[in-house]
Amino acid sequence: MDLADRPPRAAPPARTTDGEAAALAEVARRYATAITPALADLIDPADPADPIARQFLPDPRELAETPNERADPIGDAAHSPLPGLIHRYADRVLLTLHHACPVYCRFCFRRTRVGPGGAALDAAGLDAALAYIEGHPEIWEVILSGGDPLLVSPRRLDHVLGRLDAIAHVGVVRLHSRVPVADPGRVTAGLVAALRRADTAVWMSVHTNHPRELTDAAAAALARLVDAGVPVVSQTVLLRGVNDDPAVLEALFRRLVRLRVKPYYLHHPDAAPGTAHFRLSLGEGQAIAGALRGRLSGLCQPTYVLDIPGGHGKVPVGPCYARPDRGGTGWTVADPAGGLHDYRDDIGTPQRD
């Protein structure tokens, strides 16, 4: 696989005591660690709770695993018909070209599989994956993800997108990437040009979790994409100690919309090994998602979702504002401030000819 140059550097050591050094070495042995200069420069060394450091610097707590954690928390393997392909939903597949990322998030749900030196999809593997997609006319969307597809050189990316563009029933290609935020200099004119297709719509989903990640350089990279006609949405993971505060998420989502990026998903964190210190309860997440309702425009509202463990799919799990009333004749609806109101369906009586 032809990857672009300028590989990410190893993550700098976390703040340690002498007794933590061996634990951190074991974390680095189990899980890939890397951070880009763009993100490393955002870390405040004077802040022991810095939200950027928490996302990317190894932590001894990653060695502690809970009974419900899984190496494959969302059940990718059960839906993988071929190497590099995951076909969980009828109309879309996920295509993984390689396993490298510019940074390695400490909470990544694929953390047991991603990393430098991981197997890349060779020419024969790519041919097989594309033949599978071509042979399944129900597939309308192809998602390039995890390793980061924007680490592939523009030449290679152009080749892959060109072949997908030639499959008549593929209408959309979506790329999931940290690059515009983690290494914005990679979003060059050549890369942007590779994303333009004759027929297929190419969308970008950028992963960002904290407003400090949206630097001037990141904003310029996102503008290069949007100005070239590439629609951009965002994905955010709800993380304890990083963004589990409605004010932080409000600042993030407002900044994204100002940059012409639509907040798309707010993910409940997955039960990947060694990530319990990042996870909130579902009830806590619903309270945070609910706090955003009413204080943020609909443009700024992502869908709060959970990937059901075991491969059963992604579903919305945000707070519900309507429930049947006790008499079963109507509804009780909560407004954004928590006030309750009666609502009656008024659907009329169907007329018979």
VMD Tcl script that draws the C-alpha trace (Angstrom):
set ca {
  {0.00 0.00 0.00}
  {1.33 3.40 -1.02}
  {1.02 5.64 2.03}
  {1.86 9.33 1.95}
  {5.11 10.36 3.62}
  {5.60 12.26 6.90}
  {4.58 9.45 9.28}
  {3.24 10.43 12.69}
  {5.75 10.52 15.49}
  {5.56 8.35 18.56}
  {3.41 9.80 21.31}
  {5.45 11.69 23.89}
  {5.67 10.11 27.32}
  {2.74 10.75 29.57}
  {3.41 12.52 32.87}
  {4.88 9.75 34.97}
  {6.29 8.76 38.29}
  {9.04 6.18 38.36}
  {6.52 3.52 39.31}
  {4.39 4.17 36.22}
  {7.15 3.69 33.65}
  {6.78 -0.09 33.40}
  {3.00 0.18 33.10}
  {3.28 2.73 30.29}
  {5.77 0.50 28.48}
  {3.24 -2.34 28.66}
  {0.48 -0.05 27.33}
  {2.71 0.84 24.37}
  {3.41 -2.85 23.79}
  {-0.29 -3.72 23.67}
  {-1.64 -0.73 21.77}
  {-0.25 1.58 19.10}
  {0.76 5.07 20.23}
  {1.39 8.08 18.00}
  {0.54 11.76 17.92}
  {1.05 14.42 15.27}
  {2.91 17.67 15.96}
  {-0.34 19.58 15.31}
  {-2.03 17.89 18.27}
  {1.03 17.55 20.49}
  {1.47 21.31 20.33}
  {-2.03 21.77 21.81}
  {-1.23 19.89 25.03}
  {-0.87 22.07 28.11}
  {1.89 20.40 30.18}
  {0.78 22.36 33.25}
  {-2.71 20.87 33.17}
  {-2.86 17.30 34.56}
  {-6.41 16.97 33.16}
  {-5.64 18.36 29.71}
  {-8.36 16.99 27.35}
  {-5.97 16.69 24.39}
  {-3.38 14.75 26.40}
  {-6.12 12.50 27.76}
  {-7.15 11.47 24.25}
  {-3.70 10.64 22.89}
  {-1.11 10.02 25.60}
  {-0.90 6.47 27.00}
  {-2.27 5.94 30.49}
  {-1.59 3.07 32.95}
  {-5.36 2.68 33.36}
  {-5.45 1.13 29.87}
  {-4.10 -2.07 31.43}
  {-7.26 -2.51 33.53}
  {-9.99 -4.41 31.67}
  {-13.59 -4.90 32.76}
  {-15.70 -8.05 32.19}
  {-17.87 -6.47 29.47}
  {-15.03 -5.13 27.36}
  {-14.31 -6.87 24.06}
  {-11.50 -6.84 21.51}
  {-14.20 -6.41 18.85}
  {-16.81 -4.38 20.76}
  {-19.17 -3.65 17.86}
  {-18.92 -7.08 16.23}
  {-17.08 -6.20 13.01}
  {-15.76 -9.74 12.52}
  {-19.23 -11.29 12.35}
  {-20.07 -9.10 9.34}
  {-16.81 -9.38 7.40}
  {-17.29 -11.46 4.24}
  {-13.75 -10.71 2.98}
  {-10.58 -9.15 4.36}
  {-10.99 -5.38 4.43}
  {-14.80 -5.45 4.13}
  {-17.57 -5.14 6.72}
  {-21.14 -5.53 5.44}
  {-23.40 -4.92 8.43}
  {-26.22 -3.00 6.74}
  {-27.70 -4.00 3.40}
  {-27.12 -0.72 1.56}
  {-23.56 0.07 2.72}
  {-20.19 -1.50 3.36}
  {-17.06 -0.39 5.15}
  {-13.82 -0.78 3.20}
  {-10.50 -0.70 5.09}
  {-7.47 -0.11 2.90}
  {-4.86 -0.28 5.68}
  {-4.52 -0.08 9.48}
  {-2.40 3.03 10.09}
  {-3.66 6.30 11.58}
  {-2.03 9.71 12.08}
  {-2.84 9.46 15.80}
  {-3.99 6.55 17.95}
  {-6.90 7.51 20.17}
  {-6.64 5.84 23.57}
  {-10.36 4.98 23.41}
  {-10.42 3.58 19.84}
  {-12.89 0.72 19.37}
  {-10.50 -0.87 16.85}
  {-7.44 -0.43 19.04}
  {-6.58 -4.13 19.01}
  {-6.28 -4.07 15.19}
  {-4.96 -0.68 14.13}
  {-1.31 0.31 14.25}
  {1.87 0.69 12.21}
  {2.87 -2.43 10.35}
  {-0.66 -3.81 10.23}
  {-1.65 -5.73 7.14}
  {-2.75 -3.50 4.25}
  {-5.13 -4.55 1.53}
  {-2.96 -5.63 -1.40}
  {-3.94 -5.42 -5.07}
  {-5.58 -8.86 -5.05}
  {-7.46 -8.06 -1.85}
  {-8.70 -4.76 -3.27}
  {-9.83 -6.51 -6.45}
  {-11.77 -9.05 -4.40}
  {-13.39 -6.37 -2.25}
  {-14.43 -4.32 -5.28}
  {-15.77 -7.43 -7.02}
  {-17.91 -8.13 -3.93}
  {-19.27 -4.57 -4.00}
  {-19.97 -4.80 -7.73}
  {-21.73 -8.13 -7.22}
  {-24.12 -6.73 -4.58}
  {-26.36 -4.14 -6.27}
  {-28.02 -3.29 -2.95}
  {-24.79 -1.54 -1.88}
  {-25.34 2.20 -2.37}
  {-22.69 3.62 -0.02}
  {-19.05 2.65 0.57}
  {-17.33 3.92 3.72}
  {-13.52 4.14 3.81}
  {-12.41 3.95 7.41}
  {-10.13 2.74 10.15}
  {-7.00 3.00 9.33}
  {-7.36 6.51 8.19}
  {-8.03 6.66 4.43}
  {-6.38 10.08 4.09}
  {-2.99 8.55 4.95}
  {-3.16 6.90 1.53}
  {-1.37 8.92 -1.13}
  {-3.56 11.03 -3.45}
  {-2.52 8.79 -6.35}
  {-3.69 5.63 -4.58}
  {-6.85 7.29 -3.29}
  {-7.67 8.52 -6.79}
  {-7.28 4.95 -8.06}
  {-9.61 3.47 -5.44}
  {-12.26 6.19 -5.80}
  {-12.09 5.91 -9.58}
  {-12.84 2.22 -9.41}
  {-15.74 2.80 -7.02}
  {-17.03 5.57 -9.27}
  {-17.22 3.04 -12.10}
  {-19.66 0.81 -10.16}
  {-23.07 2.04 -11.29}
  {-25.04 1.28 -8.12}
  {-22.55 2.99 -5.75}
  {-23.96 6.47 -5.20}
  {-21.91 7.70 -2.24}
  {-18.41 7.20 -0.87}
  {-17.87 8.42 2.69}
  {-14.39 8.84 4.17}
  {-13.90 8.79 7.94}
  {-10.77 10.70 8.93}
  {-8.89 12.45 11.71}
  {-6.45 14.01 9.23}
  {-8.10 17.43 8.71}
  {-7.77 18.02 12.47}
  {-4.74 15.89 13.38}
  {-2.50 16.68 10.40}
  {-4.19 19.45 8.39}
  {-1.18 19.96 6.13}
  {-2.00 16.67 4.42}
  {-5.18 18.16 2.98}
  {-3.41 19.42 -0.13}
  {-4.78 20.50 -3.48}
  {-3.76 17.10 -4.84}
  {-5.67 15.25 -2.15}
  {-8.76 17.40 -2.63}
  {-8.61 16.85 -6.39}
  {-8.56 13.08 -5.83}
  {-11.90 13.35 -4.03}
  {-13.73 14.83 -6.98}
  {-15.64 12.18 -8.94}
  {-17.60 12.22 -12.17}
  {-20.71 10.54 -10.77}
  {-20.31 9.34 -7.17}
  {-20.85 11.83 -4.34}
  {-17.85 11.88 -1.98}
  {-18.52 12.95 1.61}
  {-16.02 13.48 4.42}
  {-16.71 12.65 8.08}
  {-14.11 14.25 10.32}
  {-13.51 12.96 13.86}
  {-13.08 15.73 16.45}
  {-13.87 15.72 20.16}
  {-12.85 19.07 21.65}
  {-13.09 22.67 20.40}
  {-9.35 23.23 20.94}
  {-8.69 20.73 18.13}
  {-10.26 23.14 15.62}
  {-7.20 25.32 15.13}
  {-6.72 27.85 12.35}
  {-4.83 25.19 10.37}
  {-7.66 22.68 10.83}
  {-10.19 25.32 9.81}
  {-8.21 26.01 6.63}
  {-8.05 22.29 5.80}
  {-11.81 21.95 6.25}
  {-12.36 25.02 4.08}
  {-10.29 23.48 1.30}
  {-12.61 20.48 1.32}
  {-15.87 22.41 1.52}
  {-14.81 24.99 -1.05}
  {-14.01 22.15 -3.46}
  {-17.56 20.82 -3.15}
  {-16.86 18.00 -0.67}
  {-19.64 17.95 1.97}
  {-18.22 17.53 5.48}
  {-19.93 16.14 8.60}
  {-18.41 15.40 11.99}
  {-18.27 12.52 14.42}
  {-17.58 13.01 18.12}
  {-17.13 10.43 20.87}
  {-18.56 11.35 24.27}
  {-15.62 10.93 26.65}
  {-15.30 11.37 30.38}
  {-12.76 14.05 31.17}
  {-12.68 15.32 27.58}
  {-16.11 16.60 26.54}
  {-18.61 15.31 29.12}
  {-19.82 18.87 29.67}
  {-22.62 20.49 27.66}
  {-20.66 23.76 27.48}
  {-17.67 22.02 25.85}
  {-19.89 20.24 23.32}
  {-21.80 23.45 22.64}
  {-18.53 25.24 21.81}
  {-17.40 22.34 19.61}
  {-20.63 22.06 17.63}
  {-21.02 25.83 17.17}
  {-17.45 26.06 15.88}
  {-18.03 23.17 13.47}
  {-21.16 24.75 12.02}
  {-19.32 28.06 11.61}
  {-16.75 26.07 9.60}
  {-19.59 24.63 7.46}
  {-19.33 21.18 9.02}
  {-22.58 19.50 10.12}
  {-22.36 17.65 13.47}
  {-23.51 14.16 12.52}
  {-22.97 11.63 15.32}
  {-22.24 11.89 19.03}
  {-21.08 8.36 19.85}
  {-21.55 6.69 23.19}
  {-18.10 5.22 23.90}
  {-17.63 1.57 22.98}
  {-16.44 -1.06 25.46}
  {-12.98 -1.57 23.96}
  {-10.32 -3.12 26.21}
  {-8.80 -0.77 28.75}
  {-11.13 2.17 28.11}
  {-13.39 2.16 31.18}
  {-11.92 5.45 32.43}
  {-13.40 7.17 29.35}
  {-16.89 5.75 29.55}
  {-20.03 7.36 30.96}
  {-23.30 5.65 31.74}
  {-26.01 5.85 29.11}
  {-28.08 7.92 31.52}
  {-25.28 10.46 31.91}
  {-24.96 10.66 28.14}
  {-28.69 11.22 27.70}
  {-28.61 14.03 30.26}
  {-25.76 15.74 28.38}
  {-27.47 15.28 25.02}
  {-30.70 16.62 26.52}
  {-28.91 19.69 27.87}
  {-27.97 20.64 24.31}
  {-31.59 20.60 23.14}
  {-33.03 24.11 23.13}
  {-29.68 25.85 23.66}
  {-28.34 24.88 20.23}
  {-29.75 25.28 16.74}
  {-30.83 22.12 14.97}
  {-27.84 22.60 12.67}
  {-25.62 22.02 15.70}
  {-27.39 18.90 16.98}
  {-25.76 15.53 16.25}
  {-27.60 12.27 16.82}
  {-26.53 10.57 20.05}
  {-25.96 6.91 19.12}
  {-24.90 3.59 20.58}
  {-23.31 0.75 18.63}
  {-25.00 -2.22 20.28}
  {-22.30 -4.65 21.47}
  {-22.08 -7.87 19.50}
  {-22.63 -6.46 16.04}
  {-26.35 -5.64 16.25}
  {-26.03 -2.17 14.74}
  {-26.05 1.50 15.61}
  {-29.19 3.09 17.09}
  {-30.17 6.52 18.44}
  {-30.23 6.57 22.25}
  {-30.89 10.24 22.95}
  {-33.57 11.35 25.41}
  {-37.16 10.83 24.28}
  {-39.43 13.84 24.60}
  {-42.79 12.14 23.97}
  {-44.49 9.21 25.69}
  {-48.06 7.86 25.62}
  {-50.16 9.25 28.43}
  {-51.66 6.94 31.04}
  {-55.06 6.87 29.43}
  {-53.62 5.80 26.11}
  {-55.54 8.54 24.31}
  {-52.70 10.97 23.70}
  {-49.16 11.93 24.55}
  {-47.17 13.75 27.18}
  {-44.43 15.81 25.53}
  {-41.52 17.47 27.34}
  {-40.19 20.81 26.15}
  {-36.44 21.59 26.23}
  {-36.75 23.11 29.71}
  {-38.43 19.99 31.10}
  {-42.00 21.25 31.16}
  {-44.68 18.67 30.33}
  {-47.50 19.22 27.84}
  {-50.47 17.22 26.58}
  {-50.63 16.42 22.90}
  {-53.44 14.71 20.98}
  {-53.03 13.15 17.55}
  {-55.39 14.85 15.10}
  {-55.28 12.68 12.02}
  {-58.90 12.93 10.88}
  {-61.16 10.10 9.78}
  {-60.23 8.36 6.53}
  {-62.94 8.82 3.92}
  {-64.24 5.82 2.02}
  {-65.14 6.11 -1.66}
}
mol new
graphics top color blue
foreach p $ca { graphics top sphere $p radius 0.5 }
foreach p [lrange $ca 0 end-1] q [lrange $ca 1 end] { graphics top cylinder $p $q radius 0.2 }
display resetview
